[in-house]
Amino acid sequence: MHGHDDEPSPASDLDDALAAAHADGVPQSQGSAREGRGHIDTVMVVVVLPAETVQAMLPAGLQLGPQPLVPAGRHPLLISLAHDHFDAWFGDMDYREAMFAIPWVELADERAPHRGPFVYMPRLYLDAAMPQVLGERVYGYEKLAATIEADAGSFTATDEQGDLLVRARFEPDGEPRSPDGWPNFAWVRKLFEQPTVSQARRRLDRDAREAAAADQRLLGSCVRYLLGGVDWDGREVAPTIQPMQVELQLGNGLTLPGGLPQHAIASPSLAAHVMGAFRMRAQQVVSLPGSVAEVRYDAPLGRPLKVAVLGGGPAACSAAFWLARQRGAYEVSIFTQGWRMGGKCAASRNPDACDRIEEHGLHAFPGFYRNAFRTVREVYRILERPLSSPEGPLAAAFRSQPHVGVFDRHRDAWRYFPTPLDPNPREPGVVPQRGGEVPLRLGDALQRMFARAGNDAATLAEREAADEGRIERSLGALGHGWQQALGGVLEWFAQASGNAIEAFVETPPAASPLKRTLLATLRHIRDALAWYWRDRQDDPDAWFTWGGLDTVLTLAIGVLEESTLDFDELDEHDFVTWMRHWGLAPEHAAVSSLMLVYETLFAHLDDRAPYRMGELACGVALRWFLLVSFGYEGAPAYDFGWSCAETLITPYYQALRQLGAEVHFFHRVERLGFAGSGDDKQLSRVHLRVQATVAEGREYQPLRLDYDPPAWPMTPDWSQLREGAELRERGIDLECAYDGWPGVGERVLVQGDDFDVCVLAIPLGALPPVIDELIDPRSPHFDPDWHAFVDGTALTQTLSTQLWFRRDAAQLFDQRDAATGRSRVRGLATGFAQPQASFGELSHLIAHERWPAPAPVLLTYHTGALEGAVRLPSVGDATRGFPAAERLRARGIVEAWLRENHRGLFDGELTDFEALLDALAVPPEQECSGIERLWAQHFNIACQPSDLYVLSRPRQTRLRRAPHDSGARFLLLAGDWTKTDMNCGCVEGATQSGMLAARALSGHPIYIWRVGF
């Protein structure tokens, strides 16, 4: 829009004002003294549309993010019909505006440190030239001229040709109140209390939204409505909110992409609906634009939302922590059964066995657990508890474990192989800073993988020098330069940028001669090496090296052939089947480098003994293999300084209490109740069974404070409970679903009164009765997607054993290779005989127990899984003895396993089973001999629904639901069973799920590490 020749145009006025601002050194950042300040009187209407319709309104580089108010596949569009007045540093402005805004928008780049959520405004229509040009030239807003007519009950906007843009009629449905006076406003305000993202390029190019994602330049700013506190002059603000009933008509003059409804839209008022229409009168502040990576929205505190978190495992703790950390914004209450937290990370002290640590199973953090470590860092910071020590950045709580390896059978004998994973200088769990080290990406993992291949090739070259050139002869098609051919590949990957590698991966071979040449070279090298190694199988180290190299080369070929950066697309296939398809040697189908992934994720067949490997979703396995082998930071793995529960769950509990969260022990969730349908289906009630009550109404104190860090007891502190004497006398286990204890009453949480939103963080095995209304076809709230997920996702029982020894590792293990002299010290390993294939040597924990002298000197953990797709019996009188029978079965399984395989694991000085039993340490009061010494150790079998492990089988991961996608308003999800970047059972997946649930509700944490492949 231009002015007359003898009058300055709004654009030239703006240019003069900006020039003056720069001359005066105006800071171009949020909070500047020259920010725009004024008032707004607006009627806001929320329209829920198909997600694809709303996505089409976004420019490249942006996408719809998770949100807590409408089901997946739908997204809200906020329409503001406003009268604005600003007293700005460049002059006053008074105008009317129709604004279309999309909340919960995020950057498409998963690696961005600040992805959102943001508000993006695809169109703004104004009746004044100066704010239109200002919005375009400074912010890159999509502002267009309009004619607007408005009065107390109507608003009409038409474009310059007279075509209708929007028409609304509205009438009050209640009196104006403060923001806290209307309960539903606590929800709808979330739609606009987000930073704004806009296109810098549009300041010069009106067609900027058509630019490719790589060409977009995005700006961040804040439009803040002062809904509490004081204004810029220190005066208390007095905003008002008034529910309005609105009839809205969108016209054909709108230049937004198609799909908008052309019929009249009747919007209920805020008094009647959580996303109802309302009138808002408030002061407002608009910041100058700045970096989208640094913009933050500091919302004024209103009524805090009440959040009920159901569950007590790592996912529940993560979600609760990241919400409670936002002090004053959320009132967090955790409801968990029994007397302790931790879920599958739970542990306790056995007072009848020298206060020894007894855990659910073997736990360790691989070095790629970025979200888990990041959360631990924050928890320890809240507690002002040191995490670093002179030994390392995490050494006050974690031990970097240099001794990781695998077991494999060579020539029908078990053998331990250390894996070639060296530590690196990176620190896990550090949030990337602007301009600092970028997060791991697929290109980085592939670079490191090819570097490993280069190291193995160097080993082969050493053998070649003493083997009369046999490898070179087998590689005749490549001439005598096979090392140079492979070296060229390695050099390209080493020097290429991450973007270049990922673009190369995505390019189909048919479109890339270079890729075809590379694939042919890799195949030729692999085939020739296979020929070379065919008659060199007697050397176990050479055999192991070739198996790993065949795995790496085949994996590289498969990734390059598939030409995808989204490994979820590969989850329809089994990992080994996929590897065989791309040429893995048949004899390597069960090689340890692959089986370590299967065993870590408990991928077993449905058969009972003999327990065997089953199927594992290819994308899940491929991602895990690359991360655990090439994506770690610092050490390949870390074990815990104390038990997992004392290192992880105790600090979680203490930090949550310090942040004001309440933890309600002895509450078993029985079922959820729902109301409404379609877009308005919502959680209405949570039904809980109160298992016990604390005497005199006090808060239950769960921890044993005679340990540092405090420990979790093996049973409740009966003295704190009104029913304690009866429970102890009857031997009731309050963590057992089969115990038959009816509890002491029901407690019903009502949405809107007792909670605003609920985070469902109960393990999948225990979910069916809780969400019966969603999975029962006879229910009016039946959700076929929930039914398919619960019915179609396999679970398995895990089995774990802890063995204490009075003989040390040097006596029990052969820790040095006699032929090479290399160390074979065992720290963490997997791949051993079924059904307890994983091993951990955690003798450092003995010092934290209370054994009399002479104390044990060695502690080993053994973990694995039984049959897959297990279904535990229904709870009832007939199955009350099921847990005891399962624990007895577990002892028999462990005895048979140890009798048959002990020499493959304990390959040191003790040669017979009886000698091994005699080497076991038992508490003095349990002194015994023979097999009784084994029974005095600790066993755990997953015999409770909540203990079952969720498998990641082909074609099943696509059934998972994202943390924001419960299908019901006021309900979020958290657990390693949800859709995450991991899609498998692990603490990293559980932690990320909790973070994603918290972020869907609150926008925090701002940064969550995403794998990106």
Secondary structure, 3 states (H helix, E strand, C coil): CCCCCCCCCHHHHHHHHHHHHHHCCCCCCCCCCCCEEEEEEEEEEEEEEEHHHHHCCCCCCEEECCCCCCCCCEEEEEEEEEEEEEEECCEEEEEEEEEEEEEEEEECCCCCCCCCCEEEEEEEEECCHHHHHHHHHHHCCCEEECEEEEECCEEEEECCCCCEEEEEEEEECCCCECHHHCCCHHHHHHHCCCCEEEEHHHHCCCCHHHCCHHHCCEEEECEEEECCCECCCCCECCCEEEEEEEEEEECCCCCCCCCCCCCCEEECECCCCCCCEEEEEEEEEECCCEECCCCCCCCCCCCCEEEEEECCCHHHHHHHHHHHCCCCCEEEEEECCCCCCCHHHCEEEECCCCCEEEECCCCCEECCCHHHHHHHHHHHHHCCCCCCECCECCCCCEEECCCEEEEEEECCEEEEEECCCCCCCCCCCCCCCCCCCCCCCHHHHHHHHHHHHHHHHHHHHHHHHCCCCHHHHHCHHHCCCHHHHHHHHHHHHHHCCHHHHHHHHHCCHHHCHHHHHHHHHHHHHHHHHHHHHCCCCCCHHHHHHHHHHHHHHHHHHHHHHHCCCCHHHHCCCEHHHHHHHCCCCHHHCCCHHHHHHHHHCCCECCCCCCCCECCCEHHHHHHHHHHHHHCCCCCCEEEECCCHHHHHHHHHHHHHHHCCCEEECCEEEEEEEEECCHHHCEEEEEEEEECCCEHHHCCCCCCECCCCCCECECCCCHHHECCHHHHHHHCCCCCCCCCCCCCCEEEEEEECCCECEEEECCCHHHHHHHCHHHHCCCCCCCCHHHHHHHHHCCEECEEEEEEEECCCHHHHCCCECCCCCCECCCCEEECCCCCCCEEEECHHHHHHCCCCCCCCCEEEEEEEECCCCCCCCCCCHHHCCHHHHHHHHHHHHHHHHHHHHHHHHCCCCCCCHHHHHHHECCCHHHCCCCHHHHHCCEEEECCCHHHCEECCCCCCHHHCCCCCCCCCECEEECCCCCCCCCCCCCHHHHHHHHHHHHHHHHCCCCCCCCCCC
